[in-house]
Amino acid sequence: MNIILIGYRCTGKTTIGAILAEKLGWPLVDTDTLIQERAGRSIQEIVAAGGWADFRRREREVIADVASRDRQVISAGGGAVLDEANTDALRARGKVVLLTAAAETIWDRMKADPKTIGERPNLTDAGGIAEVRSVLAERREKYRTARHYEIPTDRFSPEEAAGRILAYLKATGAL
């Protein structure tokens, strides 16, 4: 059994994942970090060299590997749900929790996050808040189809969100 956190950039997957991992004594596995470590390059460099298709191929390989293990908190990249094989692999080995936030909140968090410039290339030509709104709308159904549980991270502190996730998992017998 794994806990898998999905959602758009800056919805709190890494922050809440770290809290969950600490409370459970499980490792936190960030798929974007693992992709970069294995490639020896940043996401921006991977995309610049091979395009988004190359990045998604690498992501599929990492997720297949990570999903084969047990008792870990997995922070999946924001676009992981775009590939049905990723969704199937993650759902088969754990509970998928969708972290959400309003587009404006996400954009504010992105502007304040130093990783945005160095590691997060634009997903569309629009960039900015227009990109956030567009991509959220585009992915909404994929996120909802993949999830077992959903929590709005702009309504709760990271600690409260983690507590609610643990309560859900205990109530459903997953923990």
N, C-alpha and C positions, 0 to 999 in steps of 0.2 A: 504494500500500500504506500503510495506517494501522495503528497499534496502538491498540486500543480497550480501555479498562479498564472493567469493569462490576462491580457488587457492591453490597451494602447500604451504607448510610451508615457512615462511619468505618472502612471496611475498608482504606483507604490509597490510594484511587484518585488523589487529588491529589498526595499525597506521593511515591508511587512513580512517578506520571506525570511529575512534575518531574525526577526522577532519570533516567528513560528519555529524556525530551526533551533534557536536557543532554548525555547520552552520545551521542545520535544527531544532535544539532544540529537537531532538529525543534522546531516550536512545540508547546506544550501547550495544548490547547483544552478548557476545562472547560464542559460544556454548561449546567450550572446557572448558572454565572457569566455566560455569554453570554445566557441567557434573562433574567436580572436586568438586564443592561446594556441589552438591547433594550427591555425593558419600562419601565426607569427605576424599578423597584420591586424590593423583596426578594421571595423566594419566599413568605414569610409574607404579605406584602401582596397578592401576586397571588392566592394561595389565598383570603385573606379577601374579596377583591373579587369574584372570579369562580369560586371553588371549584377543586377538583382537576381538573375537566374542562377549565377554561380553561388551567391550568398544563400539563396533558398535551398540549393542542392546540399551545401555544407550544413545548413540548419537541419535538413531532413536526416542526414547521417548522425549528427550529434543527438537529436531527439530520439532516434531509434536506439542509440547506445544508452543514453541516460534512462529512457523509459524501461529498459530491460532490468534495471536495478530496483531495489526496494528501500523503503524507510528513508526518504529524502524529500526535501522541499525543493521543488523545481520552479524557477522563475523563467518562464518561456518568453522568447522574444515576441514583441507586439504583433508581428505578422505570421507567427507560427501556425495560426489557425487557417491560414490561406491554403495550406496543403492538407487535404483530408487524411493522408497517411500519418501526419503528425498528430492530428486530433484523435484518430483511432488509436495510435500507440499510447498517447497520454491517458486517454479515458480508460483504456484496458488495464492500466496499472495504478489507478488512483482516482482521487476526487479532484475535479477541475473547478477552480474558483475563479470567477471573472471579477476583476477589480475595475470599477468604472469611476468616472469623474466627468464633470461638465467640460466642454471644449475649452472654455475660458480658463478654467482651473488648470487643465493640462498645459495650455499654452503658457500660463504664468509660471508653472513649475519648470517647463522646458527652458524658458528664458533664464531661470535662476540656477539651472543645473549645468555645471561645467562640462559634463559629458555630452551635452547636446551639440556643441560646436565640434568637438574633437572626434566623436564616435557615432553621431547620429546624422547621416546624410538625409537631405530632404527626400521625401517619398514621392512628391509630385513637383511639377514646375511652379505651382502656386506658392509653396512654403508658407510659413507663419500660421496664423489662426485659420486662414482659409483652408490650408492643407489639413489641419487637425479636424476641422468640421467635415471636410470631404471624405477623408479616410475613415473617420469614425462611422459615418453614414454607410460607406462602402463595406465595412467589416462587421457592422452591427449584427447581422443575421448569423454570420460565421461564429462570432463570439458567443451568441446566445445558444446556438446549436451545440457548441463544445462544452458549455458549462453545466456543472451540477448545482452550483450555488453562485450567487452574485451579491456583491457588496459595494456600495458607493463610497469610495475613499475620500470624497470631499465632504462627507457628512460625519466622519468619525476620525479620530486620531489613529495613527498606525497601531498603537497598542490596543485601542478599542476594536479596530477592524480585526486584528489578530485574535483577540478574545472571542469575537463573534464567529470567526471561522472555526476556532477550536470547539466552541459550543455546538455549532452546526454538525461538525464531524462526530462529536460524542453523541449527540442526539440521534444521528443516523446510524450509529454503531460502527462507523468507519475507524474510530480510535478506541 
